[in-house]
Amino acid sequence: MLSGVNGRIDWHYYTAAGIHGYTVTPPPKQARVKEWSLVANVVLHDDFKMAQRPLTFVAKHAKGEWRFTVISFLHDKKNHRITAKMSPPENKVTPK
């Protein structure tokens, strides 16, 4: 499991949503579909950019950032939460 405070959802070079508090969960080892899960608190978002594809969840860490392609998501605007299914993280580490 991966959790943190600051993250974002990007559409190309644009920020589609700012995240403050998230948890990323890998799929169970016996799962046939290897989708990762995201639960996050949204602090700002742009409806137009969130409707575009592809979207990428970005989580910073000490040596760069983790990047996950968003497959599908539900945005609860009333409670400011996003739940998403994502592909496995990219293997490369992007320097800060």
C-alpha positions in Angstrom: 0.0 0.0 0.0 1.1 3.5 -0.8 -0.3 6.6 1.0 0.6 10.2 1.1 -0.6 13.8 1.3 0.1 15.6 -1.9 -0.7 14.3 -5.3 -2.4 15.2 -8.5 -4.3 13.9 -11.5 -2.8 15.2 -14.8 -4.2 15.4 -18.3 -1.1 15.7 -20.4 0.8 18.7 -19.0 -2.3 20.2 -17.2 -3.4 19.5 -13.6 -7.0 18.1 -13.8 -7.3 17.6 -10.0 -5.3 18.5 -6.9 -5.1 15.8 -4.2 -4.6 16.2 -0.5 -4.5 12.8 1.1 -4.5 9.5 -0.9 -4.2 5.8 -0.6 -3.1 3.5 -3.4 -3.7 -0.2 -3.0 -2.1 -2.9 -5.3 -4.3 -5.8 -6.5 -4.4 -9.0 -4.6 -1.7 -11.5 -5.8 -4.4 -14.0 -7.0 -6.4 -11.3 -9.0 -6.8 -12.0 -12.7 -7.0 -8.3 -13.5 -4.0 -6.3 -12.2 -5.7 -3.0 -11.5 -4.5 -0.8 -8.7 -7.0 1.2 -6.6 -6.9 4.9 -5.5 -9.0 6.6 -2.9 -8.2 10.3 -2.6 -9.5 13.7 -1.3 -9.8 16.3 -4.0 -9.0 19.9 -3.1 -9.5 21.4 -6.6 -10.6 20.1 -10.0 -11.4 21.1 -13.5 -14.4 19.3 -14.9 -13.3 19.7 -18.5 -9.8 18.4 -17.9 -11.2 15.5 -15.8 -13.4 14.5 -18.8 -10.3 14.1 -21.0 -8.1 11.1 -21.6 -5.6 9.8 -20.8 -5.5 10.9 -17.1 -2.5 10.1 -14.9 -2.3 10.0 -11.1 1.0 11.4 -9.9 2.4 10.8 -6.3 5.7 12.4 -5.4 8.4 10.5 -3.4 12.0 11.2 -2.3 13.6 10.2 -5.6 10.9 11.5 -8.0 7.4 10.4 -8.5 5.1 7.4 -9.1 2.9 7.6 -12.2 -0.3 5.5 -12.7 -2.6 5.7 -15.7 -6.2 6.1 -14.6 -8.5 3.5 -16.2 -11.7 4.6 -14.6 -12.9 6.7 -11.7 -15.9 8.0 -9.7 -15.8 11.6 -8.5 -18.0 12.3 -5.5 -18.1 16.1 -5.7 -20.3 16.4 -2.6 -17.8 14.7 -0.4 -14.7 15.7 -2.5 -13.5 12.1 -3.0 -12.2 10.2 -6.0 -12.1 6.4 -6.2 -10.2 5.1 -9.2 -8.9 2.0 -10.9 -5.4 2.4 -12.4 -2.8 0.5 -14.3 0.4 -0.7 -12.5 2.9 2.2 -11.8 5.3 3.1 -14.5 8.7 1.4 -14.0 10.7 4.6 -14.4 11.5 7.1 -11.7 11.1 10.7 -12.8 13.6 13.0 -11.1 12.2 16.1 -9.2 
